[in-house]
Amino acid sequence: MEIILKTEHLCKYYGSGDNQVRAVRDANIAIAKGEFTAIVGKSGSGKSTLLHLLGGLDHPTSGKVWMKDKDMFALKEQELAVFRRRKIGFIFQAFNLVSSINVWENIVLPIGLDGKEADENFVRDIVRTLGIEGKIHNLPHTLSGGQQQRVAIARALASKPDVILADEPTGNLDSKTSDEVVGLLKMSAQKYGQTLVMITHDQDIAQIADRILVIEDGRVVEQG
């Protein structure tokens, strides 16, 4: 079993003294290549902070995050930005699409920012898999919430990252659309050989993951 993502004594604290918040406390987790891991926990438990640390979006107070044997926080800021762009795909609850450009342009935007040409056949295959091939010339505001989230998923997959990190990707969707989106996300990650780590508060969604990590008060307390 190849471990693609792991943490060592990972901690993130905010503030000091009596006001200190221990958002992540001594997290030691290992995620295998190709695995779908769900991170569940109550609001304020530290799950979003943990995901941001795993993706190099936030710096830890102490501890390490390794991806493919690379100590992420040993990289300089510019190196980390490039590493993140090439190795990690992010999907957020708020879609984060650029309103002034069409669906296709949104999907390939991060690839262009990296100074690369998109693999057009690969992107078209993703678009077909996600069922949005008829929408590639649309502007985001003309799409439903579920369609916008599919575009966000396509964008995350298009640069062929090793790991997809999804932060409550169904938080703004109704239950039927949520089930569809998570099913598509799992299928896409399997199809393209990617590792999926997803935060959710929905136990039904978590149940379709290969493994569930539970976080309480900043501690990962259960690994099943």
C-alpha positions in Angstrom: 0.0 0.0 0.0 1.6 3.3 -1.1 1.0 6.2 1.3 0.6 9.4 -0.7 -0.3 11.8 2.1 0.6 11.7 5.8 1.0 14.0 8.8 3.4 13.8 11.8 2.3 15.4 15.1 0.5 18.1 13.1 -0.8 21.0 15.3 -2.4 24.3 14.5 -3.1 26.7 17.3 -4.6 30.2 17.2 -4.2 32.9 19.9 -2.4 32.4 23.2 -3.0 31.9 26.9 -6.7 31.5 28.0 -7.8 32.5 24.5 -5.8 29.9 22.7 -7.8 27.7 20.2 -6.3 24.3 19.4 -7.8 23.8 16.0 -5.7 20.7 15.2 -3.9 18.7 17.9 -1.2 16.1 17.3 -2.8 14.6 14.2 -1.0 11.6 12.8 -2.8 10.3 9.7 -1.8 8.3 6.6 -3.8 8.2 3.4 -3.1 5.6 0.8 -2.9 6.3 -2.9 -6.3 5.9 -4.6 -8.2 5.9 -1.3 -11.4 7.9 -0.6 -11.2 9.2 2.9 -14.0 11.2 4.6 -13.3 13.5 7.5 -16.3 14.1 9.7 -16.9 16.2 12.8 -19.1 18.8 14.3 -18.9 22.4 13.3 -15.8 23.9 14.9 -14.1 20.5 15.4 -11.1 21.5 13.2 -11.9 19.6 10.1 -11.6 22.5 7.6 -8.3 23.6 9.3 -7.0 20.0 8.9 -7.9 20.0 5.2 -6.2 23.4 4.7 -3.1 22.1 6.3 -3.1 18.9 4.2 -3.4 21.2 1.1 -0.7 23.6 2.1 -3.2 26.5 2.3 -2.4 27.1 5.9 0.9 26.7 7.8 1.0 24.5 10.9 2.1 25.7 14.4 4.2 22.5 14.5 4.4 19.1 12.9 4.7 18.0 9.3 2.7 17.2 6.2 4.3 14.9 3.6 3.0 14.3 0.1 4.7 11.8 -2.1 7.8 11.9 0.3 7.9 15.7 0.0 7.9 17.8 3.2 5.5 20.4 2.0 6.3 23.1 4.6 10.0 22.8 4.0 9.3 24.3 0.5 9.7 28.0 0.0 6.4 29.9 -0.5 6.7 30.1 -4.3 7.8 26.4 -4.5 4.8 25.5 -2.3 2.4 27.4 -4.6 3.7 25.6 -7.7 3.6 22.2 -5.9 0.0 22.8 -4.7 -1.1 23.8 -8.2 0.4 20.7 -9.8 -0.3 18.1 -7.2 -3.5 19.1 -5.4 -7.0 19.8 -6.7 -9.3 21.8 -4.4 -13.1 21.7 -4.4 -14.9 24.2 -2.1 -18.5 24.6 -0.9 -18.7 28.0 -2.6 -17.7 26.7 -6.1 -15.2 29.7 -6.6 -15.9 29.9 -10.3 -14.9 33.1 -12.2 -18.1 34.7 -13.3 -16.8 36.5 -16.4 -15.5 33.5 -18.3 -17.4 30.4 -19.6 -17.4 26.9 -18.2 -14.6 25.6 -20.4 -12.4 28.6 -19.6 -13.0 28.1 -15.8 -12.0 24.4 -16.1 -8.7 25.0 -17.8 -7.8 28.2 -16.0 -5.5 26.7 -13.4 -3.6 24.8 -16.1 -3.0 28.1 -18.0 -1.8 29.8 -14.8 0.8 27.1 -14.6 2.0 28.0 -18.1 0.8 24.7 -19.6 -1.5 23.6 -22.4 -4.6 21.7 -21.3 -4.9 18.1 -22.4 -8.1 18.7 -24.4 -9.1 15.1 -24.9 -8.7 14.4 -21.2 -10.7 17.5 -20.2 -13.4 16.6 -22.7 -13.6 13.1 -21.2 -14.0 14.7 -17.7 -16.7 17.0 -19.0 -18.6 14.0 -20.5 -18.2 12.0 -17.4 -19.7 14.8 -15.3 -22.5 15.4 -17.8 -21.8 19.0 -18.5 -20.7 18.8 -22.2 -23.7 20.8 -23.2 -22.7 23.7 -20.9 -19.1 24.4 -21.8 -19.9 27.8 -23.5 -22.2 28.9 -20.6 -21.3 31.5 -18.0 -21.5 30.2 -14.4 -24.5 32.3 -13.4 -26.6 30.4 -16.0 -26.0 27.1 -14.3 -27.8 25.4 -11.3 -25.9 24.8 -8.1 -25.3 21.2 -9.0 -24.0 22.1 -12.4 -21.7 24.7 -10.9 -20.3 22.1 -8.5 -19.7 19.7 -11.4 -17.7 22.5 -13.1 -15.7 22.9 -9.9 -15.0 19.2 -9.8 -13.9 19.2 -13.5 -11.6 22.1 -12.8 -10.0 20.2 -9.9 -9.5 17.0 -12.0 -8.3 18.7 -15.2 -4.8 19.4 -14.1 -4.3 15.7 -13.2 -3.5 16.2 -9.6 -2.5 13.3 -7.3 -4.9 14.4 -4.5 -8.3 16.0 -4.5 -9.3 17.8 -1.4 -13.0 18.6 -1.1 -14.3 20.9 1.7 -18.1 20.3 2.2 -18.6 20.1 -1.6 -22.3 19.4 -1.2 -23.0 22.0 1.5 -25.0 24.3 -0.8 -26.9 21.5 -2.6 -30.1 19.7 -2.0 -29.9 16.0 -0.9 -30.6 14.5 -4.3 -28.0 16.7 -6.1 -25.6 16.0 -3.2 -25.8 12.3 -3.7 -25.2 12.7 -7.4 -22.3 15.0 -7.0 -20.5 12.8 -4.4 -21.2 9.7 -6.6 -19.6 11.5 -9.6 -16.7 12.7 -7.5 -16.0 9.2 -6.3 -16.4 7.7 -9.8 -14.1 10.4 -11.3 -11.4 9.9 -8.7 -11.4 6.2 -9.3 -11.5 6.6 -13.1 -8.5 8.9 -13.1 -6.6 7.2 -10.3 -6.7 10.1 -7.9 -6.8 10.1 -4.1 -9.9 11.8 -2.6 -10.1 13.4 0.9 -13.5 15.0 1.6 -14.9 16.9 4.6 -18.5 16.4 5.3 -21.0 16.6 8.1 -23.3 14.2 6.3 -23.0 10.7 7.7 -24.8 9.2 4.7 -22.2 10.7 2.3 -19.3 9.6 4.6 -20.5 6.0 4.4 -19.6 5.7 0.8 -16.0 6.5 1.5 -13.3 3.8 1.9 -12.5 5.1 5.3 -13.8 7.6 7.8 -11.7 9.8 10.1 -13.6 11.5 12.9 -12.2 14.8 14.4 -13.3 16.1 17.8 -11.9 19.2 19.4 -8.9 19.1 17.0 -8.1 15.5 17.6 -8.5 12.7 15.1 -10.2 10.2 17.4 -11.3 7.4 15.2 -9.8 5.8 12.1 -12.0 3.2 10.5 
